[in-house]
Amino acid sequence: MSPPIDLGLPLVPPEPVAECGVCAVLAEQRVGELRAGDFSRATDRSVEIRRHDAGHGGG
């Protein structure tokens, strides 16, 4: 039998850059999706924020 899979801890949701309109819209969408219980879409939005943040010199 193979050993159990270690998935690790979930990533901390990224913080939007305060002066960026794109970040603000993505963050607002993520909040709405979390309130609606659509965790899949909220995770997608976090990925978009994280990838977009790379353009700000972030992660």
Backbone hydrogen bonds, N-H to C=O, Kabsch-Sander energy under -0.5 kcal/mol:
donor,donor_aa,acceptor,acceptor_aa,energy
7,L,5,I,-0.7
20,C,17,V,-1.6
21,G,19,E,-0.6
24,A,20,C,-2.0
25,V,21,G,-2.2
26,L,22,V,-2.5
27,A,23,C,-2.6
28,E,24,A,-2.3
29,Q,25,V,-2.4
30,R,26,L,-2.3
31,V,27,A,-2.2
32,G,28,E,-2.1
33,E,29,Q,-2.4
34,L,30,R,-2.4
35,R,31,V,-2.5
36,A,32,G,-1.8
37,G,34,L,-1.1
38,D,33,E,-2.6
39,F,37,G,-1.4
42,A,38,D,-2.0
43,T,39,F,-2.0
44,D,40,S,-2.0
45,R,41,R,-2.3
46,S,42,A,-1.9
47,V,43,T,-2.2
48,E,44,D,-2.3
49,I,45,R,-2.6
50,R,46,S,-2.7
51,R,47,V,-2.7
52,H,48,E,-2.8
53,D,49,I,-2.7
54,A,50,R,-0.8
54,A,51,R,-0.6
55,G,52,H,-1.8
56,H,53,D,-1.9
57,G,54,A,-1.2
58,G,53,D,-2.0
